[in-house]
Amino acid sequence: MAGRLRRLVAAHLRYNISNGQGIITGMKRRTKIIVITVLASIFTVGVSFGAIWAISSYLDHQYASLHDGCYPNQTHHTIVVKDNKAIPSSTEGKRCDTLTITNLDDKSREMAFGLHEQHTPYDGVTEKVLAKGESFTVTLVQTGNFKVHDHEHDEVQATFAVK
């Protein structure tokens, strides 16, 4: 089958320089439709991939502009609040990684960055109320050592270091 198709395409893809006929001119109507359909499909796929790449690139740049030059898809870290504890109690990441804090306790948690009564914003978040099952994510844009705690129950706390 492949050999027959190859011979058919070769027979129809002759270019006659002496009389100026192009590839499509010397083909039968059915073959012209097939060739045009294949070329249109190839063009459509190329345009689609180009559009996907352009949109992805645009969104990555938008994300970076909102997160101090950090691009998405870095290493992801998690702190889970469960049984009145933050697990792990300490984590370490690199600049541009992400950190998600999730509340799995039955009560709401008012998670805050910084020391108790001296909350300090981190990646634009000072504190966030989380009901059971809710979470939020920050991008690790500042380097150093930081603390996150439940403002109402200060014993629920964790630290994270960003290098």
GIWONOR-V103077 format. One record per helix or strand of 2 or more residues. SS is the DSSP state (H for helix, E for strand). FROM is the first residue (numbers start at 0). TO is the last residue. If there is no record, write none. Layout:
# GIWONOR-V103077
SS,FROM,TO + SS,FROM,TO
This chain:
# GIWONOR-V103077
H,1,11 + H,28,65 + E,75,81 + E,84,86 + E,89,92 + E,97,102 + E,108,114 + E,117,118 + E,126,129 + E,134,138 + E,143,149 + E,156,161
